[in-house]
Amino acid sequence: MGRRARFSPHVAAPAAAVLLLHLMLAAAASDPPYSCGAGAPPNIPFCDTGLPIDRRVGDLVARMTVAEKISQLGDESPAVPRLGVPAYKWWSEALHGVSDHGRGVHLSGPLRAATSFPQVILTAASFNPHLWYRIGQVIGVEARAVYNNGQAEGLTFWAPNINVFRDPRWGRGQETPGEDPTMTGKYAAVFVRGVQGYGISGPVNSTDLEASACCKHFTAYDLESWKGVTRYVFDAKVTAQDLEDTYNPPFKSCVEDGHASGIMCSYNRVNGVPTCADYNLLSKTARQSWGFYGYITSDCDAVSIIHDAQGYAKTAEDAVADVLKAGMDVNCGSYVQQHGASALQQGKITEQDIDRALHNLFAVRMRLGLFNGDPRRNRFGNIGPDQVCTQEHQDLALEAAREGIVLLKNDGVALPLSKPTVASLGVIGFNANDATRLLGNYFGPPCVTATPLQVLQGYVKDTRFAAGCNSAACNVTAIPEAVQVASSADAVVLFMGLDQDQEREEVDRLDLTLPGQQQSLIESVANAAKKPVILVLLCGGPVDVSFAKTNPKIGAILWAGYPGEAGGMAIAQVLFGEHNPGGRLPVTWYPQDFTKVPMTDMRMRADPATGYPGRTYRFYRGPTVFDFGYGLSYSKYSHRFVASGTKPPSMSSIAGLKALETAAGAAMYDVEAIGSEACERLKFPAVVRVQNHGPMDGKHPVLLFLRWPNATDGSGRPARQLIGFRSLHLRAMQAAQVEFEVSPCKHFSRASEDGRKVIDRGSHFVMVGEDDEFEMSFMA
């Protein structure tokens, strides 16, 4: 009690606390903020690294006054000087590299840049989890380096964005790994593990974080502003079936497999309830069902809109009560800090509600080592500024860009170009000569910059340029100038597509076609060129380029997303055959006609009775421009299944298991009834032999799908479902085998209308692309 009295919130701060304040504010800009330094009094439990974190947090929170407690519930948490607790800023960004968006990171001191990787949608196109993990590792290292260098006030980074890319018009789809929940969940898990300093798989030390990753936006968030409906008021009507098999699985994987230490709840409502005020979502699902260990933040000002915009809460105090009792811990913004005291006075929250939130918040800060003394003397203390923008990190940015680029068309072997035969090169397009456009959104200052034009000028001395349009909007053109350049060059490359004025946070598209006069420019240039032109598309979301796909004067189409700081070099290396493209589309590219579908309709499954076509490759019934998983190469690959010697088991091997009969007479098995032990016994290997028939070495993603033979029978089954993927590097003429572990309980199950996971009795087909398939039968 004596020690408690010396730090009591009800007495003046003693000399020991002043020492802590001195340590906390040790003023050199190069000193990172921390607590419990060399001058801390002995035997203070919250500074005792030998105690469990829960006990340390409990001791710290017990020493705080109510006012001090409430002050910690915003993303800018002030210092508590008498306890030696420094200020902390929860909001930092690292979507595809450490960024100075947000409040916690300051790339304005000695460190002025960080490695800027491709925007996530392009990285995802590599279908390479090991690459995704390595990117996460680099971000974690550079984040800690910035902090150790005294240029950050927090180590909690609000990435990744793992909402399923449901609608092609969504302005933030570029930030995501695409439309498939399995792939998105895998990205979430390995990226988070990389950022937090964990291994790519296996057990983790959850008490020791290099940096903290936060999976957002939980859940069913994928609309910014569409025809008068904004994300702040949108009420997403989502079925239990869609929630179970589309919207929530990436977050489940992020928590269970990635062990994320942060979750962000979203602006929107789901079935009438704001996600940040949904106890079933935040506490029952994330914490109780999935075992989430970390903090939950609101999106910025998402608490205030519960009252101010949505009218869900009658008063500001009700909004504060709603979110704290639901399980949210910190508000991005100051709303809870402003109205928390009055909510407590009115009896709408208790001090225990506040303590619960603080326990989660300070536990994360302690897991980051920020209450263990000077972090430069602890586990991650040797990470210094020399580990930011290293050559290795920059090489990885180039590798990521190259691996993601997708070859969509290559008629008559228009690509690769040959340096000896290209004496002059025409480069057309607004996207060719602006390095910022390569970065997408949520980027920080990159280590290096080089536009595609600058790089190509190094490949072909006689390179001629015409922008052709003023911007992606292309409402001011200079087509004659572009035509003149095209007509005089041996080869022509157009850099077209979108930019952040067309798609970004708060901006959704109304159309899928290229904006303004871009098509006219492209066709005019193609008609004037000596031979078929090359079209490079820089964009996050899909575009309807049917005109280019069918135009023989457009010989090749490359999709390069927003390829990051090394994007110019990556594109050039693909164009000139120094890299063999192997990327595959992580989203379906729909025709313009798809825009007739209301963006606000959250249903995934098609409804033939009303003409609703469904969404994503799993459920969409309609024409496409390019399919999910599509991508060409300069090499030819083949696949075939190889007998593994292990016969796939059947449901009849499970004693006492009975099939459930539906009203329509179909039979299915409840996965929960099968049980985890039996599910383990049902697993079997699927072995695929892959061969590169040349002529070039290349990276090749192998995509394993489940196909149901009767997906249109009204059961709600997907037409296809990705169940595994692996990226292989194969030399020309080399063959290799890749083995997938197939788990029927996980991979052959589907969500029933009430959200249960069930396996239909009968035949299931596993296939690699369109090349080969074999049958798995499950009989009662």
C-alpha positions in Angstrom: 0.0 0.0 0.0 2.9 2.3 0.7 4.0 2.2 -2.9 0.4 2.7 -4.1 0.1 5.7 -1.8 3.2 7.4 -3.3 1.6 7.1 -6.8 -1.9 7.7 -5.6 -4.0 9.8 -8.0 -5.2 11.8 -5.0 -1.9 13.1 -3.7 0.7 15.4 -5.2 3.2 13.8 -7.6 6.4 12.8 -5.6 10.0 13.2 -6.7 10.0 9.6 -8.1 7.2 10.6 -10.5 9.0 13.7 -11.5 12.0 11.5 -12.4 9.7 9.4 -14.6 8.4 12.6 -16.2 12.0 13.6 -16.9 12.6 10.2 -18.5 9.4 10.4 -20.5 10.2 13.9 -21.9 14.0 13.4 -22.4 13.8 16.0 -25.0 16.1 15.2 -27.9 14.2 14.6 -31.0 16.1 11.4 -31.6 14.8 9.8 -28.4 11.7 7.7 -28.8 8.9 8.0 -26.2 8.8 5.3 -23.5 8.1 4.6 -19.9 9.8 2.8 -17.0 13.3 4.0 -17.8 16.4 3.9 -15.6 15.1 6.4 -13.2 11.9 4.6 -12.4 11.3 3.8 -8.7 11.9 0.1 -7.9 9.1 -2.5 -7.4 6.5 -0.7 -9.5 4.4 -3.6 -10.9 3.5 -1.9 -14.2 7.2 -1.5 -14.9 8.1 -5.1 -13.9 8.8 -7.0 -17.1 8.9 -10.2 -15.1 5.1 -10.0 -14.4 2.4 -11.0 -16.8 1.2 -8.2 -18.9 -2.4 -8.5 -17.6 -1.1 -7.8 -14.1 1.1 -4.9 -15.2 -1.8 -3.3 -17.0 -4.1 -3.8 -14.1 -1.6 -2.0 -11.8 -1.2 0.9 -14.2 -5.0 1.4 -14.8 -5.7 1.2 -11.0 -3.4 4.2 -10.4 -5.2 6.5 -12.8 -7.9 9.0 -12.0 -11.2 8.8 -13.9 -10.3 11.9 -15.9 -6.9 10.4 -16.8 -8.6 7.2 -17.9 -11.1 9.0 -20.2 -8.3 11.0 -21.7 -6.8 7.8 -23.1 -9.8 6.9 -25.1 -8.9 8.9 -28.2 -6.4 8.2 -30.9 -4.3 11.2 -29.5 -3.8 10.0 -26.0 -2.1 12.6 -23.8 0.7 12.0 -21.3 0.0 11.1 -17.7 3.1 12.9 -16.3 2.7 11.9 -12.7 2.8 8.2 -13.7 5.5 8.6 -16.3 3.2 7.6 -19.1 4.1 9.4 -22.3 1.6 10.6 -24.9 0.7 8.1 -27.6 -0.7 8.4 -31.0 -2.6 5.4 -32.2 -3.2 6.4 -35.8 -0.3 5.5 -38.2 -0.6 4.0 -41.6 1.4 1.4 -43.5 -0.8 0.0 -46.2 2.0 -0.7 -48.6 4.9 0.9 -46.8 5.4 3.1 -43.8 3.5 6.3 -44.4 3.2 9.7 -42.9 -0.5 9.7 -43.3 -2.1 9.6 -39.9 -0.7 11.3 -36.8 1.9 8.9 -35.4 4.8 9.0 -38.0 6.8 12.0 -39.0 9.0 11.5 -42.1 10.2 15.1 -41.8 13.4 14.6 -39.8 16.6 12.8 -40.6 14.5 10.0 -42.1 12.5 11.4 -44.9 11.4 8.3 -46.9 10.4 4.7 -46.5 10.1 1.8 -49.0 7.0 2.3 -51.1 5.7 -1.1 -52.3 3.0 -1.6 -55.0 -0.5 -0.8 -54.0 -2.0 -4.0 -52.5 -4.2 -5.0 -55.4 -1.1 -5.4 -57.6 0.9 -7.3 -55.0 -2.0 -9.6 -54.5 -1.9 -10.5 -58.2 1.3 -12.4 -57.6 -0.6 -15.0 -55.6 2.6 -15.3 -53.6 2.1 -15.4 -49.8 5.8 -15.6 -49.1 6.2 -12.3 -51.0 3.3 -10.7 -49.0 5.0 -11.9 -45.8 8.4 -10.4 -46.7 6.7 -7.1 -47.5 5.1 -7.1 -44.1 8.5 -7.9 -42.5 10.1 -4.9 -44.2 7.3 -2.6 -43.1 7.6 -3.9 -39.5 11.4 -3.3 -39.5 11.1 0.2 -41.1 8.3 1.1 -38.7 10.4 0.2 -35.7 13.4 2.0 -37.2 11.4 5.2 -37.5 10.3 4.9 -33.9 13.7 4.1 -32.6 15.0 7.2 -34.4 12.5 9.4 -32.5 10.3 10.2 -35.5 7.2 8.4 -34.4 4.8 8.7 -31.5 3.2 5.3 -31.9 3.8 1.8 -33.3 0.2 0.9 -34.1 -0.4 0.8 -37.9 -3.9 0.7 -39.4 -3.3 -1.8 -42.1 -4.1 -4.1 -43.9 -7.5 -3.3 -45.5 -9.1 -6.7 -46.0 -12.6 -5.9 -47.1 -13.6 -8.1 -50.0 -13.5 -6.2 -53.3 -17.2 -6.8 -53.9 -18.1 -4.1 -56.4 -15.7 -3.0 -59.2 -16.7 0.7 -58.7 -15.4 0.9 -55.1 -12.7 3.6 -54.8 -10.8 1.7 -52.1 -10.7 -1.7 -53.8 -7.2 -0.8 -54.8 -6.2 -1.1 -51.1 -7.4 -4.7 -50.8 -6.1 -8.1 -52.0 -9.1 -8.6 -54.2 -12.5 -10.3 -54.3 -11.8 -13.8 -53.0 -12.2 -14.3 -49.2 -9.8 -17.2 -49.0 -7.0 -15.2 -50.8 -7.8 -12.1 -48.8 -7.6 -14.0 -45.5 -4.3 -15.5 -46.4 -2.9 -12.1 -47.3 -4.2 -10.7 -44.0 -2.5 -13.5 -42.0 0.9 -13.4 -43.5 1.1 -9.6 -43.9 0.2 -9.2 -40.2 2.7 -11.8 -39.1 5.4 -10.0 -41.1 4.6 -6.6 -39.6 4.3 -7.8 -36.0 7.6 -9.7 -36.2 6.2 -13.3 -36.2 7.2 -16.2 -38.3 5.2 -16.9 -41.5 3.4 -19.8 -39.8 3.3 -21.6 -36.5 3.0 -20.4 -32.9 3.6 -16.8 -32.0 4.9 -14.9 -28.9 1.9 -12.7 -28.5 3.6 -10.6 -25.7 6.3 -9.3 -28.0 5.4 -7.1 -31.0 7.8 -5.4 -33.4 4.9 -3.2 -34.6 1.2 -3.6 -34.4 -1.0 -4.4 -37.4 -4.7 -3.6 -37.5 -7.2 -5.4 -39.8 -9.9 -3.0 -41.2 -12.7 -2.3 -41.8 -14.9 -4.7 -39.8 -17.2 -5.5 -41.5 -19.1 -5.4 -44.9 -17.5 -2.0 -45.7 -17.1 -1.4 -49.4 -18.9 1.8 -50.4 -17.6 5.4 -50.2 -20.0 7.7 -52.0 -22.4 6.4 -54.7 -25.4 8.3 -56.0 -26.0 10.2 -52.8 -25.3 7.3 -50.4 -22.2 7.8 -48.3 -20.3 5.4 -46.1 -21.2 7.4 -43.1 -24.9 6.6 -43.3 -25.0 3.4 -45.4 -26.8 0.5 -43.8 -25.5 -2.7 -45.4 -28.2 -5.4 -45.5 -26.2 -8.6 -45.3 -27.6 -12.2 -45.0 -26.2 -14.6 -42.5 -25.0 -16.7 -45.4 -23.0 -13.9 -47.0 -21.6 -12.7 -43.7 -20.3 -16.2 -43.0 -18.8 -17.1 -46.3 -17.7 -13.7 -47.8 -17.5 -10.7 -45.5 -16.2 -12.1 -42.3 -13.7 -14.9 -43.3 -10.8 -12.5 -44.0 -11.1 -11.0 -40.5 -11.4 -14.5 -39.0 -8.2 -15.5 -40.7 -6.5 -12.2 -39.7 -7.3 -13.0 -36.0 -6.9 -16.8 -35.8 -4.0 -17.3 -38.3 -2.3 -13.9 -38.3 -2.8 -13.1 -34.6 -3.5 -9.4 -35.4 -3.2 -7.1 -32.4 -5.7 -4.6 -33.8 -9.1 -4.4 -35.5 -10.9 -1.3 -36.9 -14.7 -1.3 -36.9 -16.2 0.5 -39.9 -18.4 3.5 -40.5 -21.4 1.7 -42.0 -24.2 -0.1 -40.2 -24.8 -3.8 -40.8 -28.5 -4.7 -40.7 -29.3 -1.5 -38.8 -26.5 -1.7 -36.2 -23.3 0.5 -36.5 -20.4 -1.9 -36.5 -18.6 0.0 -33.7 -21.7 -0.4 -31.6 -22.3 -4.1 -32.3 -21.6 -6.3 -29.3 -22.2 -9.5 -31.3 -19.6 -8.5 -33.8 -16.9 -7.0 -31.7 -17.2 -9.0 -28.5 -19.0 -12.2 -29.2 -17.5 -12.9 -32.7 -14.0 -11.3 -32.6 -13.1 -11.8 -29.0 -15.1 -14.8 -27.8 -15.4 -16.9 -30.9 -12.1 -16.1 -32.7 -10.0 -15.4 -29.6 -8.9 -11.9 -30.6 -6.2 -10.5 -28.3 -5.7 -6.8 -29.0 -7.4 -3.4 -29.2 -10.4 -2.3 -31.3 -10.4 1.2 -32.8 -13.1 3.0 -34.6 -12.6 4.5 -38.0 -12.0 8.2 -37.7 -15.1 10.0 -36.3 -17.1 6.8 -36.6 -18.4 7.2 -33.0 -19.7 10.7 -33.6 -21.6 9.7 -36.7 -23.6 7.1 -34.7 -25.4 10.1 -33.2 -24.7 13.0 -35.6 -25.3 11.3 -39.0 -27.0 8.0 -38.4 -29.3 9.0 -35.5 -28.8 5.5 -34.1 -27.9 7.0 -30.7 -30.2 9.7 -29.2 -27.4 11.6 -27.5 -23.7 11.8 -27.6 -23.5 10.0 -24.3 -25.6 7.2 -25.7 -23.1 6.9 -28.6 -20.2 6.6 -26.2 -22.1 4.0 -24.2 -23.0 2.0 -27.3 -19.4 1.6 -28.5 -17.8 1.0 -25.1 -20.3 -1.6 -24.1 -20.0 -3.2 -27.6 -16.3 -3.7 -27.1 -14.6 -0.8 -28.9 -11.5 0.4 -27.1 -10.3 3.6 -28.7 -12.0 6.3 -30.8 -10.2 7.8 -33.8 -11.2 11.3 -32.9 -12.0 13.1 -29.7 -15.7 12.3 -29.3 -15.3 9.7 -26.5 -12.8 12.0 -24.7 -15.3 14.9 -24.9 -18.4 13.0 -23.9 -17.1 10.2 -21.7 -17.3 12.0 -18.4 -20.9 13.1 -19.0 -21.8 9.5 -20.1 -20.3 8.3 -16.8 -22.1 10.9 -14.8 -25.4 10.0 -16.4 -24.9 6.4 -15.6 -24.8 5.2 -19.2 -21.3 3.7 -18.7 -19.4 2.5 -15.7 -15.8 2.9 -14.7 -15.5 -0.8 -15.4 -16.4 -0.2 -19.1 -13.6 2.3 -19.3 -11.2 0.0 -17.5 -11.9 -2.8 -19.9 -11.0 -0.6 -22.9 -7.9 0.7 -21.2 -6.7 -2.8 -20.4 -6.7 -3.7 -24.1 -5.0 -0.4 -25.0 -2.2 -0.5 -22.5 -1.7 -4.2 -23.1 -0.8 -3.5 -26.7 1.6 -0.7 -25.7 3.3 -3.0 -23.3 3.5 -5.8 -25.9 5.3 -3.3 -28.1 7.8 -2.9 -25.3 7.0 0.8 -24.6 6.9 0.2 -20.8 10.2 -1.7 -20.7 12.5 1.3 -20.6 14.4 2.6 -23.5 13.2 0.5 -26.5 16.6 1.0 -28.2 18.1 -1.3 -25.5 15.5 -4.0 -25.8 14.7 -6.7 -28.3 14.1 -4.5 -31.4 16.6 -1.8 -30.2 19.2 -2.6 -32.8 16.9 -1.6 -35.7 18.2 1.8 -36.7 17.7 4.3 -39.5 20.2 2.4 -41.7 17.6 -0.3 -42.0 15.2 2.0 -43.9 15.3 2.2 -47.7 18.1 -0.5 -47.8 19.0 -1.9 -51.2 17.4 -5.2 -50.2 14.1 -3.4 -49.4 14.2 -1.5 -52.7 14.9 -4.7 -54.6 11.9 -6.3 -52.9 9.7 -3.4 -54.1 10.9 -4.1 -57.6 10.3 -7.8 -57.2 6.7 -7.2 -55.9 5.9 -4.9 -58.8 7.2 -7.3 -61.4 5.4 -10.3 -59.9 2.1 -8.6 -59.8 2.0 -7.2 -63.4 -0.6 -9.1 -65.4 -0.4 -9.7 -69.2 -4.0 -9.5 -70.4 -3.4 -9.7 -74.2 -0.5 -10.6 -76.4 -1.6 -11.1 -80.0 1.0 -12.1 -82.5 3.7 -12.0 -79.8 3.6 -8.2 -79.7 5.6 -8.6 -76.4 8.3 -8.7 -75.4 9.9 -5.9 -77.3 13.4 -6.4 -78.6 15.9 -3.6 -78.0 17.8 -4.2 -81.2 14.7 -3.8 -83.3 13.3 -0.8 -81.5 15.3 2.2 -82.7 12.7 4.7 -81.7 9.9 4.4 -79.1 6.8 6.4 -78.8 5.5 6.8 -75.3 1.9 8.2 -75.0 -0.2 9.0 -71.9 -0.6 11.1 -68.9 0.4 8.2 -66.6 3.8 7.8 -68.3 5.5 10.8 -66.7 4.2 11.2 -63.1 5.9 9.2 -60.4 3.2 10.0 -57.8 0.6 8.3 -59.9 2.5 5.0 -59.5 2.0 5.1 -55.7 -1.8 4.8 -55.3 -3.0 6.1 -52.0 -1.9 5.9 -48.3 1.7 6.2 -49.5 4.7 7.7 -47.8 7.6 9.5 -49.4 9.4 6.8 -51.5 13.0 5.9 -51.3 13.5 6.5 -55.0 11.3 7.7 -57.9 11.4 7.1 -61.6 8.6 7.4 -64.1 8.0 4.9 -66.8 9.1 7.5 -69.3 12.4 8.1 -67.5 13.1 4.4 -67.4 12.2 3.7 -71.0 14.5 6.6 -72.1 17.3 4.5 -70.7 16.2 1.5 -72.8 15.7 3.4 -76.1 17.7 6.5 -76.7 15.3 7.9 -79.2 12.2 7.9 -77.0 9.5 10.4 -77.9 6.7 11.5 -75.5 3.2 13.0 -75.8 0.8 13.1 -72.9 -2.3 13.1 -75.1 -4.6 14.0 -72.2 -4.4 16.4 -69.4 -5.1 13.8 -66.7 -7.1 10.5 -66.2 -10.2 12.6 -66.7 -9.0 13.2 -70.2 -11.3 16.2 -70.8 -8.6 18.2 -72.5 -6.7 16.3 -75.2 -3.8 16.8 -77.6 -4.6 13.8 -79.9 -2.8 15.2 -83.0 0.4 15.5 -81.1 0.1 12.0 -79.9 -0.7 10.7 -83.4 2.3 12.4 -84.8 4.6 10.8 -82.2 3.0 7.4 -82.8 3.3 7.5 -86.5 7.0 8.2 -86.5 8.1 5.6 -83.9 9.1 1.9 -84.4 7.0 0.9 -81.4 4.4 2.6 -79.3 3.5 2.1 -75.6 0.4 3.9 -74.2 0.1 4.5 -70.4 -3.6 5.0 -69.7 -6.1 4.1 -66.9 -7.1 5.9 -63.8 -5.7 8.0 -61.0 -6.6 9.0 -57.4 -9.1 11.6 -58.8 -11.1 8.8 -60.2 -10.9 6.2 -57.4 -9.9 6.7 -53.8 -11.3 7.0 -50.3 -14.6 8.9 -50.5 -14.7 8.5 -54.3 -16.5 5.6 -56.1 -16.8 5.4 -59.8 -20.1 5.5 -61.7 -18.7 3.9 -64.9 -16.3 1.1 -65.7 -15.1 2.5 -69.0 -11.9 4.6 -69.3 -12.7 8.2 -68.4 -13.2 11.1 -70.9 -11.6 10.8 -74.3 -9.1 8.1 -73.4 -10.6 5.5 -75.8 -10.6 8.0 -78.6 -6.9 8.8 -77.9 -6.0 5.1 -77.8 -7.7 4.2 -81.0 -6.3 7.3 -82.8 -2.8 6.3 -81.8 -3.3 2.7 -82.7 -4.6 3.6 -86.1 -1.6 5.9 -86.7 1.1 3.5 -85.4 3.3 1.4 -87.8 2.4 -1.8 -86.0 0.1 -2.9 -83.1 0.6 -0.8 -80.0 1.1 -1.8 -76.4 -1.5 -0.6 -73.8 -0.4 -0.3 -70.2 -3.2 0.2 -67.7 -2.4 1.9 -64.4 -5.5 1.5 -62.2 -6.7 -0.2 -59.0 -10.2 -1.1 -60.0 -11.1 -3.0 -63.1 -11.9 -1.1 -66.3 -14.0 -2.2 -69.3 -11.4 -2.3 -72.2 -13.4 -4.6 -74.4 -12.6 -2.2 -77.3 -8.9 -2.8 -76.8 -9.3 -6.5 -76.2 -10.8 -7.0 -79.7 -8.9 -4.4 -81.6 -6.1 -6.0 -83.7 -4.2 -2.8 -83.8 -3.7 -3.1 -80.0 -1.3 -6.0 -79.8 -0.8 -6.3 -76.1 -2.4 -5.1 -72.8 -0.6 -5.0 -69.5 -2.3 -4.2 -66.2 0.2 -2.7 -63.7 -2.1 -1.5 -60.9 -0.3 1.2 -59.0 3.2 -0.4 -58.9 5.0 1.7 -56.3 8.4 3.3 -56.3 9.9 0.7 -58.6 7.0 0.5 -60.9 8.6 2.3 -63.8 11.5 -0.2 -63.9 9.2 -3.2 -63.4 7.0 -2.2 -66.4 10.1 -1.7 -68.6 11.6 -5.0 -67.6 8.3 -6.8 -68.6 8.0 -4.8 -71.8 11.5 -5.8 -72.9 11.4 -9.4 -71.8 13.8 -9.1 -68.8 11.0 -10.4 -66.7 8.4 -13.0 -67.7 5.0 -11.8 -66.5 3.1 -14.2 -64.2 0.6 -12.1 -62.4 -3.1 -13.2 -62.3 -6.1 -10.9 -61.8 -7.3 -10.9 -58.2 -10.7 -9.4 -59.3 -13.2 -10.0 -62.1 -13.2 -7.3 -64.8 -16.9 -6.7 -65.6 -18.4 -5.0 -68.7 -19.9 -1.5 -68.4 -23.3 -3.0 -68.3 -22.6 -4.2 -64.7 -23.1 -0.6 -63.6 -26.9 -1.2 -63.8 -26.5 -3.2 -60.6 -27.0 -0.9 -57.5 -23.8 -0.6 -55.6 -25.8 -0.7 -52.4 -27.1 -4.2 -53.0 -24.9 -6.4 -50.8 -26.1 -9.8 -52.0 -23.4 -12.0 -53.3 -25.6 -14.7 -54.9 -27.4 -14.3 -58.2 -31.1 -14.1 -58.3 -32.3 -15.2 -61.8 -35.9 -14.4 -61.0 -35.1 -10.6 -60.8 -32.1 -10.6 -63.1 -29.7 -9.8 -60.4 -26.4 -11.3 -61.7 -24.5 -11.9 -58.4 -21.0 -10.7 -57.5 -17.4 -11.9 -57.9 -16.3 -15.0 -59.8 -17.8 -17.2 -57.1 -21.4 -16.2 -57.8 -21.6 -13.8 -60.8 -23.6 -15.1 -63.8 -22.9 -12.8 -66.7 -20.3 -11.8 -69.3 -16.8 -10.7 -68.2 -14.0 -8.7 -69.9 -11.4 -10.7 -68.0 -12.0 -13.4 -65.4 -10.6 -13.7 -61.8 -7.3 -15.6 -62.0 -6.7 -14.7 -65.6 -3.2 -13.9 -66.8 -0.9 -14.7 -69.7 2.9 -15.3 -69.8 5.7 -15.3 -72.3 5.9 -19.1 -71.5 3.5 -21.9 -71.9 2.6 -23.9 -68.7 0.8 -27.2 -68.2 -0.7 -28.9 -65.1 -1.8 -32.3 -64.3 -2.8 -34.1 -61.1 -0.4 -36.8 -59.9 -1.6 -39.8 -57.9 -0.4 -39.3 -54.3 -0.9 -42.8 -53.2 -3.5 -41.6 -50.7 -7.1 -42.3 -51.5 -9.4 -39.4 -50.5 -11.5 -40.5 -47.5 -15.3 -40.5 -47.4 -17.9 -39.4 -44.9 -18.9 -43.0 -44.4 -15.6 -43.4 -42.5 -16.9 -41.3 -39.6 -18.9 -43.5 -37.2 -22.3 -42.3 -36.3 -22.4 -39.3 -38.7 -25.8 -38.7 -40.2 -26.7 -36.5 -43.1 -29.3 -33.8 -42.7 -32.1 -33.7 -45.2 -33.3 -30.4 -46.7 -36.9 -29.7 -47.6 -35.9 -30.1 -51.3 -34.6 -33.6 -50.5 -30.9 -32.8 -50.7 -28.5 -34.2 -48.1 -25.7 -32.4 -46.3 -23.4 -32.8 -43.3 -23.1 -30.2 -40.5 -19.3 -29.4 -40.2 -19.8 -28.6 -36.5 -21.3 -32.1 -36.0 -18.3 -33.7 -37.8 -16.0 -32.3 -35.1 -12.4 -31.1 -35.3 -10.9 -34.6 -34.8 -12.8 -36.2 -37.6 -12.1 -33.1 -39.8 -8.4 -33.8 -39.3 -8.8 -37.4 -40.5 -10.6 -36.3 -43.6 -7.7 -34.3 -44.9 -5.8 -35.5 -48.0 -3.1 -34.3 -50.4 -3.6 -33.1 -53.9 -0.4 -33.2 -55.9 -0.1 -31.2 -59.1 2.7 -31.5 -61.7 3.5 -28.2 -63.3 5.8 -27.8 -66.3 7.2 -24.6 -68.0 7.4 -25.5 -71.7 9.4 -22.3 -72.4 10.8 -20.4 -73.9 11.6 -18.3 -70.8 12.1 -18.9 -67.1 9.2 -17.6 -65.1 7.2 -17.3 -61.9 3.9 -19.2 -62.2 1.0 -19.1 -59.7 -0.8 -22.5 -59.4 -4.5 -21.9 -58.4 -6.5 -24.8 -57.0 -10.3 -24.5 -57.2 -13.3 -26.5 -56.0 -16.1 -26.7 -58.5 -19.6 -27.9 -57.7 -21.3 -29.7 -60.6 -24.7 -28.3 -59.6 -24.0 -24.8 -58.4 -27.2 -23.4 -60.0 -29.6 -25.7 -58.1 -30.7 -23.0 -55.6 -28.5 -24.2 -52.8 -26.4 -21.0 -52.8 -23.2 -22.8 -53.7 -20.5 -20.8 -55.5 -19.8 -21.9 -59.0 -16.1 -22.1 -58.1 -14.1 -21.5 -55.0 -10.4 -21.0 -54.7 -9.1 -23.4 -52.0 -5.3 -23.1 -52.4 -2.6 -21.3 -54.4 1.2 -21.4 -54.7 3.7 -19.5 -56.7 6.5 -21.5 -58.4 9.7 -20.4 -60.1 10.4 -22.7 -63.0 13.2 -22.6 -65.5 12.3 -23.1 -69.2 11.4 -26.8 -69.7 11.5 -27.4 -66.0 8.8 -29.4 -64.2 8.0 -29.5 -60.5 5.4 -30.9 -58.2 3.4 -28.9 -55.7 1.3 -30.5 -53.0 -1.8 -28.9 -51.5 -3.4 -30.2 -48.3 -7.2 -30.4 -49.0 -9.4 -30.2 -45.9 -13.0 -31.2 -46.8 -14.4 -29.5 -43.7 -12.7 -26.2 -44.7 -12.6 -26.4 -48.5 -15.6 -28.4 -49.4 -18.1 -26.7 -47.0 -20.4 -23.9 -47.9 -22.5 -21.6 -45.8 -26.2 -22.5 -45.5 -28.8 -19.7 -45.4 -28.6 -19.5 -41.7 -24.9 -19.2 -41.7 -24.0 -22.8 -40.7 -21.1 -24.5 -42.5 -22.3 -27.7 -44.3 -20.8 -30.2 -46.8 -23.2 -31.4 -49.5 -23.4 -35.1 -50.0 -22.2 -36.2 -53.4 -19.4 -35.3 -55.8 -17.0 -32.5 -55.5 -14.4 -31.6 -58.1 -11.0 -30.1 -57.6 -9.4 -28.4 -60.5 -6.3 -26.3 -61.5 -7.4 -23.5 -63.8 -9.3 -25.1 -66.6 -6.7 -27.7 -67.4 -7.5 -30.8 -65.3 -9.8 -32.0 -62.7 -10.6 -35.1 -60.6 -13.5 -36.1 -58.5 -13.9 -36.4 -54.8 -17.0 -38.3 -53.6 -18.5 -38.1 -50.2 -21.2 -40.7 -49.6 -23.3 -41.3 -46.5 
